Amino acid sequence: MDKRLKYLLIGLFVIALLWMLYYIQTVIAYILISAVVGMIGRPLVWKLKKVRIGGKQIFSDTTGAAIVLVFFLVLIVNFIGLIVPVIIEEANTIANISQHTSAEDTDGPIYKLGEKMQKVGMIPSDAHPRGYLVGKIKDAINMDAISVMFSNFIGSMGSILMGLFSVLFISFYFLQDSRIITSAIFRFTPRKDRETTAQMMRKIKDALQSYFLGLVIEMLIVGFLIWLGMSILGVKHAVVIGFFAGVINIIPYLGPWIGGSFALSIGFISNLENGINAEMGTLLVSQLIVVAVVQLIDNFILQPRIYSKSVGAHPLEIFIIILIGGTLGGIIGMIIAVPTYTFIRIVAYYFFEDYSFAQFITASMRKAEVSKEEKS
């Protein structure tokens, strides 16, 4: 076959494959999420299988997988059960902000703050100080947008439940049999490459387990520090704020901003009942300092350790990969970008070492291997 025709056919095949992967990206996301659940939960299944009473094994792979899935579901339900009531409570606080005093009131902290702002020209001279401030607060929080968001969430419940069911169904089999992925890959691997493939799969498993273990530790530390800081400041719902900030930190780069914004919003809204005053401003500044300090610890201490140990890629490289993941798959794409890139790099390291691009993205891995060999 003519080389040009061969390369053309290969190019068309790659384009067709990428097109297909793009249109089934949701299914791929379900599989990847399920693989992560399986990777994290499989050690728990092994622990359950070791439980014996009278020398008899109590849990099989099937029952162990079911118990671990129930455990994950309980965590999800508890997370929702913590967050939703707080959001509803704060929404009610906003809705009732003007019920305690009428717009004609000329007393209270909100009116006094508005009066001072009016004197320096921050509020129009013909506007009522309190009424103007209350209106701006409601506009900034935008209750209509919150209502629309909840309506959209309810409207998409069918897709959410379908996604949840798909992830649970696939995760069950990943938890039940840890070799299911390896077996599937071996079926498409020539016999002469199976030893190399086995080494590659072990490398991928070790790297991803290291990454996700580090990620869980990072989430726990961030959540604990946010909770501790908010508790010291006396912020209401400090436990919920810390829990949310820790969990949402799973989203690279964007998660800390969401967690910080949530912490500041809850702290601000929770104190609206006491009025807007100088003490509230001091509290918000203190909250901002806590969030900033925690994020500095995360960005400069926790994340570099996770990425350097498990991924071993340059920070700029990681940022670009996460940006690509977010562009292609939104929030889910950002979450799975680093594990997917880790998988691709290891495959390239073992099977495409003669290609310049593969050599480029695996350069740090090769240096680490050389350093390891020199030490040994």
Buried (B, 14 or more C-beta within 10 A) or exposed (E): EEEEEEEEEEEEEEEEEEEEEEEEBBEBBBBBBBBBBBBBBBEBBEEBBEEEEEEEEEBEBEBBBBBBBEEBEEEEEEBEEBBEEBBEBBBEBBEEBBEEBEEEBEEBBBBBBBBEBBEEEEBEEEEBBBBBBBBEBBEEBEEEEEEEEEEEEEEEEEEEEEBEEBBBEBBBEBBBBBEBBBEEBBEEBEEEEEEEBBEBBEBBBEBBBBBBBBBEEBBEBBBBBBBBBBEEBEBBBBBBBBBBBBBBBBBBBBBBEBBBEBBBBBBBBBBBEEBBBEEBEEBBEBBBEBBEEBBEBBEEEBBEEBBBEBBBBEEEBBEBBBBBBBEBBEBBBBBBBBBBBBBBBBBBBBBBEEEEEBBEBBEBBEEEEEEEEEEE
